[in-house]
Amino acid sequence: MSQKQQLQPNDKAGRRRNRTLSRPAHSLTVSAILDELRADALRGLSTIEANARLNDYGLNELQNVGGVHPVKILLRQIVNAMTLVVSMSISSSQVT
């Protein structure tokens, strides 16, 4: 396996991240991509490969992470530098 194809570091859950292709996908042939991904164009992944990936990467599901609180969104928008500049220019134009 080349340096580029090696697995990326583990994620927070301790599972390996996806493999990287040797080159960007658009510059590879379909057969080269299938070879690197160890997949078949008609049948997809073999049962053995699918189970190995399930063990390596875990289930294909989103993590249940808390969302962003609406108050934090509002504060970020208010404190945004451009918003402050526009607010100051509006207030200064109303004074004069």
CYANA upper distance limits for C-alpha pairs under 8 A (distance plus 0.5 A):
  1 MET  CA      5 GLN  CA      6.48
  1 MET  CA      6 GLN  CA      6.88
  2 SER  CA      6 GLN  CA      6.92
  2 SER  CA     22 SER  CA      8.17
  4 LYS  CA     20 THR  CA      7.09
  4 LYS  CA     21 LEU  CA      7.52
  4 LYS  CA     22 SER  CA      6.11
  5 GLN  CA     19 ARG  CA      6.64
  5 GLN  CA     20 THR  CA      5.66
  5 GLN  CA     21 LEU  CA      6.17
  5 GLN  CA     22 SER  CA      6.14
  6 GLN  CA     19 ARG  CA      6.98
  6 GLN  CA     20 THR  CA      7.55
  7 LEU  CA     16 ARG  CA      7.35
  7 LEU  CA     17 ARG  CA      7.09
  7 LEU  CA     18 ASN  CA      7.15
  7 LEU  CA     19 ARG  CA      5.56
  7 LEU  CA     20 THR  CA      7.58
  8 GLN  CA     16 ARG  CA      7.18
  8 GLN  CA     17 ARG  CA      5.97
  8 GLN  CA     18 ASN  CA      7.30
  8 GLN  CA     19 ARG  CA      7.13
  8 GLN  CA     20 THR  CA      8.22
  9 PRO  CA     16 ARG  CA      6.73
  9 PRO  CA     17 ARG  CA      6.93
 10 ASN  CA     14 GLY  CA      5.72
 10 ASN  CA     15 ARG  CA      5.73
 10 ASN  CA     16 ARG  CA      4.94
 10 ASN  CA     17 ARG  CA      6.42
 11 ASP  CA     15 ARG  CA      6.12
 11 ASP  CA     16 ARG  CA      6.75
 11 ASP  CA     17 ARG  CA      6.86
 15 ARG  CA     56 ASP  CA      6.47
 15 ARG  CA     57 TYR  CA      5.79
 15 ARG  CA     58 GLY  CA      7.51
 16 ARG  CA     56 ASP  CA      6.53
 16 ARG  CA     57 TYR  CA      6.23
 17 ARG  CA     57 TYR  CA      7.13
 18 ASN  CA     57 TYR  CA      8.15
 21 LEU  CA     25 ALA  CA      7.53
 21 LEU  CA     33 ILE  CA      8.09
 21 LEU  CA     36 GLU  CA      7.26
 23 ARG  CA     27 SER  CA      7.16
 23 ARG  CA     28 LEU  CA      7.36
 24 PRO  CA     28 LEU  CA      7.45
 25 ALA  CA     29 THR  CA      8.50
 25 ALA  CA     33 ILE  CA      7.43
 28 LEU  CA     32 ALA  CA      6.54
 28 LEU  CA     33 ILE  CA      6.84
 29 THR  CA     33 ILE  CA      6.83
 30 VAL  CA     34 LEU  CA      6.69
 31 SER  CA     35 ASP  CA      6.58
 32 ALA  CA     36 GLU  CA      6.69
 33 ILE  CA     37 LEU  CA      6.57
 34 LEU  CA     38 ARG  CA      6.27
 34 LEU  CA     39 ALA  CA      5.58
 34 LEU  CA     40 ASP  CA      6.80
 34 LEU  CA     41 ALA  CA      7.50
 35 ASP  CA     39 ALA  CA      7.01
 38 ARG  CA     45 LEU  CA      7.71
 38 ARG  CA     49 GLU  CA      8.29
 39 ALA  CA     43 ARG  CA      8.33
 39 ALA  CA     44 GLY  CA      5.77
 39 ALA  CA     45 LEU  CA      5.37
 39 ALA  CA     46 SER  CA      7.81
 40 ASP  CA     44 GLY  CA      5.19
 40 ASP  CA     45 LEU  CA      6.76
 45 LEU  CA     49 GLU  CA      6.47
 45 LEU  CA     50 ALA  CA      6.33
 46 SER  CA     50 ALA  CA      6.55
 47 THR  CA     51 ASN  CA      6.58
 48 ILE  CA     52 ALA  CA      6.61
 49 GLU  CA     53 ARG  CA      6.62
 50 ALA  CA     54 LEU  CA      6.60
 51 ASN  CA     55 ASN  CA      6.69
 52 ALA  CA     56 ASP  CA      6.59
 53 ARG  CA     57 TYR  CA      6.15
 53 ARG  CA     58 GLY  CA      7.82
 54 LEU  CA     58 GLY  CA      5.33
 54 LEU  CA     59 LEU  CA      6.67
 68 VAL  CA     72 LYS  CA      7.44
 68 VAL  CA     73 ILE  CA      7.67
 69 HIS  CA     73 ILE  CA      7.14
 70 PRO  CA     74 LEU  CA      6.79
 71 VAL  CA     75 LEU  CA      6.66
 72 LYS  CA     76 ARG  CA      6.60
 73 ILE  CA     77 GLN  CA      6.78
 74 LEU  CA     78 ILE  CA      6.69
 75 LEU  CA     79 VAL  CA      6.49
 76 ARG  CA     80 ASN  CA      6.38
 77 GLN  CA     83 THR  CA      7.54
 78 ILE  CA     83 THR  CA      6.80
 78 ILE  CA     84 LEU  CA      7.54
 79 VAL  CA     83 THR  CA      7.54
 79 VAL  CA     84 LEU  CA      7.14
 80 ASN  CA     84 LEU  CA      6.87
 81 ALA  CA     85 VAL  CA      6.80
 82 MET  CA     86 VAL  CA      6.69
 83 THR  CA     87 SER  CA      6.50
 84 LEU  CA     88 MET  CA      6.57
 85 VAL  CA     89 SER  CA      6.66
 86 VAL  CA     90 ILE  CA      6.62
 87 SER  CA     91 SER  CA      6.67
 88 MET  CA     92 SER  CA      6.49
 89 SER  CA     93 SER  CA      6.53
 90 ILE  CA     94 GLN  CA      6.79
 91 SER  CA     95 VAL  CA      6.89
 92 SER  CA     96 THR  CA      7.05
